[in-house]
Amino acid sequence: MTTLRDLIDRYTEAYHQRDETTFRSMVADGCLRHDPGSTVAVPIEDNVARFRAFHAQFPGARFTNARTWEHGDAITVCYTIEAGDTVLSGIEVFRFDGGRIVEVWNTPPGKGAW
């Protein structure tokens, strides 16, 4: 049985490998993105553009998932990103349905590690 942690590990590895095919398979078309002050349904092509833009901005970036908490069909992840001299940390909440991310809550990451 695939757990939420398995899914997050697979999603994280897709980022590490710049694996757009796996990324596409894991994010629902119309995934709801909750940012402070707004919620928007993001088409898959826009999410793929975000994926590409992240890699353009942070080549060679690596995520470390410092802590995870599962709650129902969602998982909260405290992560650190390292890309060269850049170190950022943040928190995201992912809700899954059928093995795909259907909702994400996050704020911009802050400078420094957890």
Backbone hydrogen bonds, N-H to C=O, Kabsch-Sander energy under -0.5 kcal/mol:
donor,donor_aa,acceptor,acceptor_aa,energy
7,L,3,T,-2.0
8,I,4,L,-2.7
9,D,5,R,-2.7
10,R,6,D,-2.2
11,Y,7,L,-2.6
12,T,8,I,-3.0
13,E,9,D,-2.4
14,A,10,R,-2.0
15,Y,11,Y,-1.6
16,H,12,T,-2.3
17,Q,13,E,-2.6
18,R,14,A,-0.6
18,R,15,Y,-0.9
19,D,14,A,-2.7
20,E,18,R,-1.3
23,F,19,D,-2.3
24,R,20,E,-2.9
25,S,21,T,-1.8
26,M,22,T,-1.1
26,M,23,F,-1.1
27,V,23,F,-1.1
28,A,26,M,-0.5
28,A,101,I,-2.6
30,G,42,V,-1.5
31,C,28,A,-1.6
31,C,42,V,-1.0
32,L,102,V,-2.8
33,R,40,V,-3.0
34,H,32,L,-0.6
34,H,104,V,-3.6
35,D,33,R,-0.7
35,D,38,S,-2.4
38,S,35,D,-2.6
40,V,33,R,-2.0
42,V,31,C,-3.1
42,V,40,V,-0.6
46,D,43,P,-0.7
47,N,43,P,-1.9
48,V,44,I,-2.6
49,A,45,E,-1.9
50,R,46,D,-2.0
51,F,47,N,-2.3
52,R,48,V,-2.6
53,A,49,A,-2.6
54,F,50,R,-2.6
55,H,51,F,-1.9
56,A,52,R,-2.0
57,Q,53,A,-2.3
58,F,54,F,-2.7
61,A,58,F,-1.8
62,R,82,E,-2.2
64,T,80,T,-2.5
66,A,64,T,-1.2
66,A,78,C,-1.7
67,R,78,C,-1.4
69,W,76,T,-2.0
71,H,74,A,-3.1
74,A,71,H,-1.6
75,I,94,F,-2.3
76,T,69,W,-2.8
77,V,92,E,-3.2
78,C,67,R,-2.8
79,Y,77,V,-0.6
79,Y,90,G,-2.4
80,T,64,T,-2.2
81,I,88,L,-3.5
82,E,62,R,-2.5
83,A,86,T,-2.6
86,T,83,A,-2.2
88,L,81,I,-2.3
89,S,110,G,-2.7
90,G,79,Y,-2.1
92,E,77,V,-2.2
93,V,105,W,-2.3
94,F,75,I,-2.8
95,R,103,E,-2.6
96,F,73,D,-2.9
97,D,100,R,-2.3
100,R,97,D,-1.3
101,I,26,M,-3.9
102,V,95,R,-3.1
102,V,100,R,-0.6
103,E,95,R,-1.4
104,V,32,L,-2.4
105,W,93,V,-2.3
106,N,34,H,-2.1
107,T,91,I,-0.7
110,G,89,S,-2.9
112,G,87,V,-3.0
